[in-house]
């Protein structure tokens, strides 16, 4: 009996000492395997987000936006050009012609320009038709340019592998990952998709197909967002604003993408930890949409991407 009593005392004294040794400590509470997996997923998404920004035709390489005027538009780095390229480009590259809705390119002699890997002397340039089609892309040394259509206007968009925005990039900042901003909403479709007008930062108006509403609960209240999606799209695209805009986040709102509901379901998973800045947060050569009134949320979404530390121009007033 005495030996047993002595053993119990010994064990009682020893356990606290063992608890402090490496390998004997209990894991911190709470321990959440699903949380760790989720954070890993968000961090992987952030890496891909950064890769897209820096990609061959990512927004950090955007170096120019030139609205075309009817007739001939001289292109080059020379002072007599209407489309003025960076000084590294030839003084005179050629002529961009605009006749009605048709855009043509005529290359000056001695200038090496290619399309689809083949030399170009002259050709018609097909636009992107408001981002719904792959445009004809022309290469000139470190530069790539093509025609975009925004509303009833046509412009030449220029990318540069040595763009200033890329060379001076300061990285992305994020709010801490917070699962409270990972919510499941329900999609309420319209009887037929509605075509709504969306204003851009350059004061043009574009049409967007809106198939319905996504209703969700956050912090004990119900909210809704209007998604953009063309028939056949597998994802919803949201342009939204919240009370962090102009302070912690970009003043012109942010973007969010979510998968459409699975067949037979109306559930949409909204993860605001994956909310991200529009291109206009990095370059003033972009033509970003502004959130519609219906998508301006009256609360702070302290999740996702924060405002860029070196914004190129003043945020949109709200």
KAFEN-V39953 format. One record per backbone hydrogen bond with DSSP energy under -0.5 kcal/mol. NH is the residue of the N-H (numbers start at 1). CO is the residue of the C=O. Records with the same first field share a line. If there is no record, write none. Layout:
# KAFEN-V39953
NH=CO / CO
This chain:
# KAFEN-V39953
5=1
6=2
7=3
8=4
9=5
10=6
11=7
12=8
13=9
14=10
15=11
16=12
17=13
18=14
19=15
20=16 / 17
21=18
24=21
32=30
36=32
37=33
38=34
39=35
40=36
41=37
42=38
43=39
44=40
45=41
46=42
47=43
48=44
49=45
50=46
51=47
52=48
53=49
54=50
55=51 / 52
58=55
60=53
61=58
62=59
63=158
64=158
66=156
67=65
68=154
71=98
73=96
74=72
75=94
76=83
77=90
78=91
81=78
82=74
83=74
84=82
85=76 / 83
89=86
93=75
94=75
95=106
96=73
97=95 / 104
98=71
99=102
101=99
102=99
103=125
104=97
105=123
106=95
107=121
108=93
111=108
113=111
114=139
115=118
116=137
118=115
120=113
123=105
125=103
126=124
128=147
130=149
132=128 / 129
133=128
135=133
136=126
137=135
138=145
139=114
140=143
143=140
144=159
145=138
146=157
148=155
150=153
153=150
155=148
156=66
157=146 / 155
158=64
159=144
160=61
161=142
163=160
166=60
167=163
168=164
169=166
175=304
181=178
182=179
183=181 / 270
185=183 / 268
186=215
187=266
188=186 / 213
189=187
190=211
194=210
196=194 / 208
198=206
200=204
201=288
203=200
206=198
208=196
210=194 / 208
211=209
213=188
214=225
215=186 / 213
216=223
218=221
221=218
223=216
225=214
227=212 / 225
228=237
229=209
233=230
236=258
237=228
238=256
240=238 / 254
241=295
243=299
245=242
246=249
247=244
248=244
249=244
253=250
254=240
255=276
256=238
258=236
260=234
265=262
268=185
270=183 / 268
271=269
272=181 / 270
274=271
275=272
276=255
278=253
281=278
282=279
283=279
286=283
290=199
295=292
296=293
297=241 / 295
299=297
301=299
302=300
303=301
305=275
306=173
307=248
311=308
